Amino acid sequence: MDAEELRLLLSKDGLALLERAEAGLDGDVVREVTRLRAEGHDPRLVAAVLTQARLRRRARAKFGEFASGMLFTEAGLEQATRLRVAAHHAGRMRRAGIVSVADLGCGIGADALAFATLGLEVTAVERDEVTAAIATYNLAAWHASVVHGDALDTPVDAEALWFDPARRDGARRLSDPADWSPPLDAVFARAAAQPAGVKLAPGIDRDLLPPDAEHQWVTDGLDTVEAVVWTGRLARPGVARSALVLGDGVAEELAGDPSHPEPGELDAWLYEPAGAVIRAELIGALAERLDARAVSDGIAYLTAARHVGTPLAQAFRVRETLPLDERRIAQRLRELGIGELEIKKRGADIDPAALRRRLKLRGDARATLILTRIAGRHRAVLADRA
């Protein structure tokens, strides 16, 4: 979106048209474009309105009902923090006694929105003019101000800082942290001097993270969405790394030191740790909590004699173990009448989608097939999801 498209969209007619287009987007998009143009609307406005209506639909997965009152860019929506996760960031700020926060590089304002809804005084800084204008629109109903400026050069008066460095240049993903906006080294330098949270991709190289801070990985639902570096009084004493799993009405956390449990025999239950637990290298801490062992060296699956319900891992009741032989697996699935099969893998070089096609499943029963190494040997575990 460019400045002219945004100007057209923010007009009284533009916003009214957006509400109509969003309500009618379930129909034929081409027909909707034709209808709006036939009414005499500027083709640029029609394109901008339909793009926004489409983005609002996509944004509901992240923002729920808030999406209907927001504006987006493609890149801004992709990098925006999910509202449930952003609420966690805001909650930590509040629990640390923070009353004012500067969101430096705010994008479309997702985290700033969460900060403001919890009553924090928010200054949001964004260097892209159009994106700053969109953030202003999204934050208009809250106690927040948006400044068009550089994240590091703009003076701000706030107790805490929040950074979400942009890791894209248009459609191109930037692999070198020195090319991010702002550069990662500069971000960590600011975060060392003032309480801060720095949102990063969950696959961040751990060697890049400052040792004197708390490192937290977050899984939302089944998606591992971020790693956050917390500094100053936003970092909890004695917590070097943690894994947080969020769900509907659920928030479960695990903290500890990196470790991997000793392997043992496959037992009645198999657990797949949440991505945040794996990224944080806290599989050993989870195994202690579950009284579990690893199924094999270097494999993230755990096994235990009893079922312990926890958001920190998905649990599967083991039916039987088969050789990792496609013909034997197919024969057994036919014998059991399994027509609906979830296939998971770790440590096995197999394409689950291609394998499912080759198995030619038939029947009304369902199961989970886990392809992995058990005690160092490739095996197929037939199981039922708890």
FENLINBEL-V881895 format. One record per residue. PHI is phi in whole degrees, -180 to 180 (* if undefined). PSI is psi as a letter, one per 20 degrees, with the letter a starting at -180 (* if undefined). NEAR is the number of other ideal C-beta (glycine too) atoms within 12 Angstrom. Layout:
phi-><PHI,PHI>
psi-><PSI,PSI>
near-><NEAR,NEAR>
This chain:
phi-><*,-105,-62,-66,-62,-66,-61,-64,-66,-83,-69,-58,-66,-64,-68,-65,-65,-63,-62,-65,-65,-64,-68,-100,-74,-69,-86,-74,-65,-61,-65,-65,-61,-61,-65,-67,-67,-65,-77,95,-76,-55,-55,-66,-66,-59,-63,-65,-65,-69,-63,-65,-61,-66,-65,-62,-60,-63,-71,-61,-64,-97,-116,58,-66,-61,-58,-67,-111,-120,-117,-142,-114,-56,-66,-64,-68,-61,-90,-62,-71,-61,-61,-65,-74,-61,-63,-64,-59,-64,-63,-65,-58,-63,-64,-83,82,-74,-115,-140,-140,-107,-94,-96,96,-77,60,-81,98,-64,-69,-59,-62,-66,-59,-68,-67,-93,90,-76,-82,-119,-115,-110,-118,-144,-84,-82,-63,-65,-64,-62,-65,-66,-61,-59,-62,-67,-103,-60,-85,-122,-81,-151,-122,-116,-116,-85,-178,-77,-59,-94,-94,-80,-66,-135,-116,-150,-71,-134,-120,-130,-125,-137,-57,-70,-111,-132,-120,68,-88,-93,-81,-96,-86,-89,-58,-70,-94,-69,-125,-75,-60,-63,-60,-67,-63,-66,-64,-67,-69,-74,-97,-154,-53,-154,-122,-124,-86,-135,-67,-64,-90,-56,-63,-62,-67,-82,-85,-67,-70,-95,-147,-92,-112,-125,-104,-127,-110,-116,66,-106,-105,-87,-107,-166,-120,-124,-99,-108,-127,61,-78,-81,-89,-84,-58,81,-110,-89,-149,-150,-127,-119,-118,-111,-153,-68,71,-128,-146,-125,-130,-134,-129,161,-104,-60,-166,-129,-72,-70,-76,-152,-68,-65,-111,-70,-127,-122,-118,-110,-61,-60,-56,-64,-65,-67,-62,-80,59,-110,-64,-64,-64,-67,-60,-63,-66,-96,54,-122,-128,-75,-79,-168,-60,77,-113,-82,-73,-117,-137,-153,-79,-131,-91,-122,-71,-157,-67,-75,-158,-90,-113,-135,-82,-76,-89,-162,-116,-121,-63,-80,-128,-60,-67,-66,-64,-61,-62,-67,-66,-66,-61,-90,66,-88,-110,-121,-130,-89,-116,-124,-151,-151,76,-130,-87,-137,-88,-58,-65,-67,-63,-60,-63,-71,-72,51,-66,-145,131,-103,-82,-131,-164,-119,-111,-113,-100,-162,-107,-116,53,87,-115,-67,-143,-115,-104,-92,-147,-121,-67,-66>
psi-><p,r,h,g,g,h,g,g,h,i,r,g,h,g,h,g,h,g,g,g,h,h,h,j,i,i,a,o,g,g,h,g,g,g,g,h,h,h,i,j,q,p,h,h,g,g,g,g,g,h,g,g,g,g,h,g,g,h,i,h,h,h,i,c,h,h,h,i,j,r,q,q,q,g,h,g,h,g,i,q,p,q,h,h,g,h,h,g,g,h,h,g,g,g,h,j,j,p,i,q,q,p,o,o,l,i,c,i,k,g,h,h,g,g,g,h,h,j,j,q,p,p,o,p,p,p,h,p,g,g,h,g,h,g,g,g,g,h,j,h,j,r,m,q,q,p,p,o,r,p,h,h,i,p,p,q,n,q,h,q,q,p,p,m,p,p,j,q,n,c,i,p,p,o,h,o,h,i,i,r,o,r,q,g,g,h,g,h,g,h,h,h,i,q,p,q,p,o,p,r,q,h,j,q,o,h,i,i,q,p,h,l,r,p,p,p,q,p,p,o,d,j,p,o,h,r,p,p,p,p,r,b,i,i,p,p,p,i,o,h,q,r,p,p,p,q,a,o,j,p,o,p,q,p,q,a,q,p,q,p,r,q,q,a,q,p,a,h,q,p,p,o,q,q,h,h,g,g,h,i,l,k,h,g,h,g,h,g,h,i,l,r,r,q,h,q,p,j,p,i,q,q,q,r,h,r,p,o,p,p,i,i,q,p,q,p,p,p,g,r,p,q,q,m,o,g,g,g,g,g,g,h,h,g,h,i,k,o,i,o,p,p,p,q,q,p,j,p,m,p,o,h,g,h,g,g,g,h,h,m,q,q,r,i,r,q,r,p,p,o,o,a,p,o,k,i,q,p,r,p,p,p,r,p,p,*>
near-><32,18,19,19,27,32,20,27,39,27,20,12,22,31,25,18,32,37,20,23,34,30,17,21,26,13,17,12,21,12,15,27,26,16,21,31,20,12,18,12,28,21,18,23,33,32,27,38,43,36,31,42,36,25,35,32,25,23,34,23,21,35,35,19,12,31,29,22,25,39,43,41,38,24,25,37,33,26,33,42,40,35,32,32,39,44,30,37,46,35,24,40,41,24,17,26,16,32,19,29,44,41,50,43,46,51,46,47,49,47,50,49,45,41,43,36,28,27,19,38,25,44,34,50,39,40,26,31,21,30,37,35,32,41,42,31,32,43,37,22,15,28,21,35,30,37,31,23,24,20,37,27,16,27,14,31,16,31,26,42,46,51,43,44,38,37,32,23,15,14,9,12,17,20,17,17,25,17,19,32,32,32,24,34,21,25,38,32,19,34,37,21,15,28,32,41,48,48,44,37,29,29,19,29,16,21,9,26,31,28,16,15,32,36,41,44,44,43,41,31,22,17,21,29,39,41,36,42,40,42,34,29,21,34,32,22,12,11,24,26,34,39,42,43,39,35,24,11,8,19,24,26,32,38,29,25,19,23,19,29,32,19,28,23,20,36,29,24,34,46,48,37,43,39,30,45,45,33,36,43,28,40,42,27,32,44,33,22,28,34,20,39,31,36,44,30,21,16,37,38,48,46,42,33,20,16,25,23,16,30,30,41,40,36,33,32,25,34,26,24,30,31,19,26,16,26,16,20,36,24,17,28,34,19,17,25,16,30,17,21,36,25,33,31,29,30,25,27,14,25,14,22,13,13,27,25,14,18,29,18,26,16,18,11,20,21,34,31,42,47,36,41,28,33,22,15,21,27,35,40,44,35,39,27,25,21>
